[in-house]
C-alpha cells in the first residue's frame, strides 16, 4: 500500500486511523456513563441532557466545528484556559480533530449502548442485588457483559463516523497536511485541483476497505460476545 499511495496520502490514512481510534477510545467511558444516566436515571434536566447529547446528529457539522473554534480556540474560554494552565492547544492540531470526531460520533455511541441497556433483563440485576452485591459489582459482572455487543456496535459506529468526519474537523482544525489532513479532507483537497481525481479515487478505495474491515470486526466481536453471554 505504501507503493500504491503517495507519502502524503499514506500520512492522511495513518492520521485518520489515529484520530478515529483516539476519538472512539476517549469517548467510550463517558458514553457508557451517559447512556446509563439517560436510560436508568430519573433526575431534573434529563431531557435537556438527552437533547444536548444528540444535538450533533441534527446540527450541520460546520456549526459544531465553529462552536468548537469559539470555545476551544486559543482565544476561547476553554481553549485559553487549557493553553495557559496545561499547555494544551487543540485548534489546528490533530488532537482537536480527535475532539471534533469524538463529539460528532458521541450520539451514535450513546444510542447503541442505551438500546443495549434497555434490553437487559432487570431481574438478573435484582437477583444479584438481593445476594448483597454492591451496585458497582452488579454492573461489572451482570450488566456490562450483557451490554457488551451494544458497546462494540457503538464503538464501531463512533469509529466509522470519525473516519468520515469532515465538516466539524475542517472548520475547527483546518486542512493542514501532516497535522490535521485526514482522508476526507485530503479527498476534498484533491477535488479542488486539476488532475486530482486519481488521488481522490485511491483514498476513497482505502476508506471503503477500512469501513468494511471495521464492520466485519464489529460483527465478529459482537457474535463472540453474544455466544459468551449465552453460554453463562
Buried (B, 14 or more C-beta within 10 A) or exposed (E): EEEEBEEEBBBBBEBBBBBBBBBBBBBBEBBBEBBBBBBEEEEEEEEEBBEEBBBBEEBEBBBBBBBBBBBBBBEBEEBBEBBEEEEEBBBBBBBBBBBBBBBBBBBBBBBBBBBBBEEBEEEEBEEBBEEEBEEEEBBEEBBEEBBBBBBBBBBBBBBBBBBBBBBBBBBBBBBEEEBBBBBBBBBBBBEEEEEBEEBBEBBBEBBEEBBEEBBEEBBEBBEEBBEEEEEE
